[in-house]
Amino acid sequence: MIKPVLQDEMFLEDIVRAKTDVEHLHLWWLGQSGFLIQWQGHHLLLDPYLSDSLTKKYANTNKPHVRMTERVIAPARLASLDGDTLIPLWKVNPSLKILVSRANVHFAAERLQVPPERITPIRADGEPIRIQPFTFHAIPSAHETLEQDENGDQRFIGFLVQVGRWTIYHSGDCVLYDGLIERLKHWKIDLALLPINGRDPRRGVAGNFSAQEATHLGKQINAGLMIPCHYEMFEFNTVSPKTFVESAEQIGQKYQLLKCGERLDL
């Protein structure tokens, strides 16, 4: 299996070490589409998967989720919607706030074994949510289609996160759809975190941007920097980042390839 660049004690030590640098925004790739962001001692987890819940769930099915990369850290050790990740994380962080699409509040509460009131809802294209020092704006994501609940709330969302002088776009699971580029062009996006594993019906799961689609999206929205994700986690649902690199260099899109557990300072 692929071993993270920083793991367990070394990973925790790097988080503590980064706290002394308050001028930069720090970001670690946790594998798949998971990222940890640190700004002046505050922390934000985006889409963390720090368990083996999917490997267990699909062990005896036609789509076994065989891990390719070891876990960076046990969630219970991050004492500062994968339920197996967030439940232990919440136990050691009672003040943790969890932000999800309003359409999925009850689903998330059931998965996390908490009352719905403990979840902070957000609406796509609705009012932003401020959780100091981060401001969150939600926009629709298509996985692989746009889906709404009975109240017209989008089930799948991406986040535009403002912190310090930066704006970060994390699409979550998403494919291109009419209107996505126009929504994003209104923003000065410094960093775009986009999946690149593409779509293949033989996998039996919903897909994401291909490597070429991700790089061209970044170029069209004038993203200052792109980081690809959603690869090298499960054997049946991955791609090589080589195509992403070739596409980005061909069209002149600035990018950074991170290894699992690696830190980037902005």
C-alpha positions in Angstrom: 0.0 0.0 0.0 1.0 3.6 -0.5 2.4 5.1 2.7 1.5 8.8 3.5 4.3 11.3 3.5 3.3 12.2 7.0 1.4 9.8 9.2 0.3 9.4 12.8 2.8 11.2 15.2 4.7 12.9 12.4 1.4 14.2 10.9 0.3 15.6 14.3 3.7 17.1 14.9 3.5 18.9 11.5 0.1 20.4 12.4 1.5 21.7 15.7 4.6 23.0 13.9 2.5 24.8 11.3 0.6 26.7 14.0 3.7 28.9 14.6 3.5 30.3 11.1 0.4 32.6 11.2 1.2 34.3 7.9 0.5 31.3 5.6 -2.6 29.2 5.0 -1.7 25.5 5.5 -3.3 22.6 3.8 -2.8 18.8 4.0 -4.2 16.2 1.6 -5.8 13.4 3.7 -6.4 11.2 0.7 -9.5 10.8 -1.6 -11.2 14.2 -1.4 -10.3 14.9 2.1 -8.3 18.0 3.2 -7.3 19.6 6.5 -6.9 23.4 6.3 -5.3 25.5 9.1 -5.4 29.3 9.4 -4.0 31.0 12.5 -4.7 28.0 14.7 -8.2 27.3 13.4 -8.9 24.1 11.5 -11.3 23.1 8.8 -11.8 19.5 7.6 -13.3 19.1 4.1 -14.8 15.7 3.2 -12.6 13.6 5.5 -12.4 9.8 5.1 -10.3 8.5 7.9 -11.8 5.0 8.4 -12.2 1.7 6.7 -16.0 1.9 6.7 -16.4 1.5 2.9 -13.9 -1.4 2.8 -16.1 -3.2 5.4 -19.4 -2.2 3.8 -18.5 -3.5 0.3 -16.2 -6.4 1.3 -18.5 -9.1 -0.2 -19.9 -7.3 -3.2 -19.1 -6.8 -6.8 -17.3 -3.5 -6.1 -14.9 -4.2 -3.2 -13.3 -1.0 -1.9 -9.7 -2.3 -1.6 -7.5 0.4 -0.1 -4.5 1.6 -2.0 -3.3 4.2 0.6 -2.8 3.8 4.3 -4.8 6.1 6.7 -3.0 9.3 7.6 -4.3 9.5 11.1 -7.0 8.0 13.3 -9.8 10.6 13.6 -9.9 10.3 17.4 -6.4 11.7 17.5 -7.4 14.9 15.8 -8.2 16.4 19.2 -7.8 19.9 18.3 -19.5 12.2 6.4 -18.2 9.3 6.9 -19.8 8.4 10.2 -16.8 6.2 11.3 -14.6 9.2 10.8 -16.7 11.9 12.4 -18.2 10.1 15.4 -14.8 9.6 17.2 -13.7 13.0 16.0 -16.8 14.6 17.6 -16.2 12.8 20.9 -12.8 14.4 21.3 -14.0 17.8 19.9 -17.3 18.6 21.6 -17.4 22.1 20.0 -17.0 20.7 16.5 -19.4 22.2 14.0 -20.5 20.1 11.0 -21.9 21.8 8.0 -24.0 19.9 5.4 -26.5 20.5 2.7 -29.9 21.3 4.2 -31.4 18.4 2.2 -29.1 16.0 4.0 -29.4 17.2 7.6 -31.6 14.3 8.9 -29.5 11.7 7.0 -26.3 13.1 8.5 -27.8 13.2 12.0 -28.9 9.6 11.8 -25.4 8.6 10.5 -23.7 10.5 13.2 -26.1 9.4 16.0 -26.9 13.0 17.1 -30.1 15.2 17.0 -30.5 17.1 13.8 -30.1 20.3 15.8 -26.4 19.5 16.2 -25.9 19.8 12.4 -25.5 23.2 10.7 -27.5 23.3 7.5 -26.5 25.3 4.4 -28.4 25.8 1.2 -26.9 25.9 -2.3 -27.0 29.5 -3.6 -28.4 30.6 -0.3 -27.1 32.7 2.5 -23.4 32.1 3.5 -22.6 30.6 6.9 -19.9 32.2 9.0 -17.9 29.9 11.4 -15.0 32.0 12.5 -12.6 32.5 10.7 -14.2 30.7 7.7 -17.1 31.9 5.6 -18.9 29.1 3.6 -20.9 29.6 0.4 -22.6 26.5 -1.1 -23.2 25.9 -4.8 -24.9 22.9 -6.5 -22.8 19.9 -7.5 -24.0 17.2 -9.9 -23.2 13.6 -8.8 -23.8 12.7 -11.7 -27.0 14.7 -11.9 -28.4 17.7 -9.9 -30.8 16.4 -7.3 -33.3 18.3 -5.2 -35.4 17.2 -2.2 -39.1 18.0 -1.9 -38.2 21.5 -0.6 -36.1 22.3 -3.6 -32.8 22.0 -1.7 -29.8 20.5 -3.5 -28.7 17.2 -2.2 -25.1 17.5 -3.5 -23.1 20.7 -2.9 -19.7 22.1 -3.3 -18.2 24.8 -1.1 -16.5 28.1 -1.7 -14.6 28.9 1.5 -13.3 32.3 2.3 -10.5 32.6 4.9 -7.9 35.3 5.3 -7.2 36.6 1.8 -8.0 33.3 0.1 -11.0 31.8 -1.6 -11.0 28.0 -1.9 -13.3 25.9 -4.1 -14.0 22.3 -3.1 -16.4 20.8 -5.5 -17.1 17.5 -3.7 -18.2 14.7 -6.0 -19.2 16.6 -9.2 -19.4 16.5 -13.0 -19.8 19.4 -15.3 -23.3 20.8 -15.7 -24.8 23.8 -17.4 -24.3 26.9 -15.2 -21.3 25.6 -13.1 -18.7 27.7 -14.9 -20.9 30.8 -14.8 -21.4 30.4 -11.0 -17.7 30.1 -10.4 -16.6 32.9 -12.7 -18.1 35.4 -10.3 -15.4 34.5 -7.8 -11.6 35.0 -7.6 -10.7 31.5 -6.8 -7.2 31.1 -5.4 -7.3 27.3 -5.0 -9.5 24.7 -6.6 -9.7 21.2 -5.1 -11.2 19.0 -7.8 -11.7 15.2 -8.3 -10.1 13.7 -11.4 -11.2 10.0 -11.3 -13.7 10.4 -14.1 -16.7 8.2 -14.9 -16.8 4.6 -15.9 -20.1 2.7 -15.7 -18.3 -0.6 -15.1 -17.3 0.7 -11.6 -21.0 0.7 -10.6 -20.7 4.1 -8.8 -21.4 7.7 -9.7 -18.4 9.5 -11.3 -16.6 12.8 -11.3 -14.7 15.2 -13.5 -12.1 13.5 -15.7 -8.6 14.9 -15.5 -9.0 16.9 -18.7 -12.4 18.3 -17.5 -10.9 19.3 -14.2 -8.0 21.2 -15.7 -10.2 22.9 -18.3 -12.6 23.9 -15.6 -9.8 25.4 -13.6 -8.6 27.3 -16.6 -12.1 28.7 -17.4 -12.6 29.9 -13.9 -9.1 31.4 -13.7 -8.2 29.3 -10.7 -4.9 30.5 -9.2 -3.8 27.0 -8.3 -5.4 23.5 -8.7 -4.9 20.4 -6.6 -6.3 17.1 -8.0 -7.9 14.6 -5.6 -10.1 11.5 -5.5 -7.6 9.0 -6.7 -5.2 6.4 -5.2 -7.7 5.5 -2.4 -9.6 2.4 -3.8 -8.3 0.1 -6.5 -11.5 -0.1 -8.5 -12.1 3.7 -8.7 -8.8 5.5 -9.4 -6.7 7.0 -12.2 -3.1 8.0 -12.6 -2.5 11.7 -12.1 -0.2 11.7 -15.1 -3.1 12.7 -17.5 -4.0 15.6 -15.2 -0.4 16.8 -15.2 -0.2 16.6 -19.0 -3.5 18.4 -19.5 -2.6 21.2 -17.0 0.8 21.8 -18.6 -0.7 21.7 -22.1 -3.2 24.5 -21.3 -1.0 26.4 -18.9 -3.0 25.8 -15.7 -1.0 26.1 -12.6 -1.2 23.1 -10.4 0.3 21.3 -7.4 0.4 17.5 -7.0 0.3 16.5 -3.3 1.1 13.2 -1.8 -1.2 11.8 0.9 -0.3 13.4 4.2 1.8 16.2 2.5 1.4 19.8 3.5 1.1 22.9 1.2 1.7 26.4 2.5 0.0 29.3 0.6 
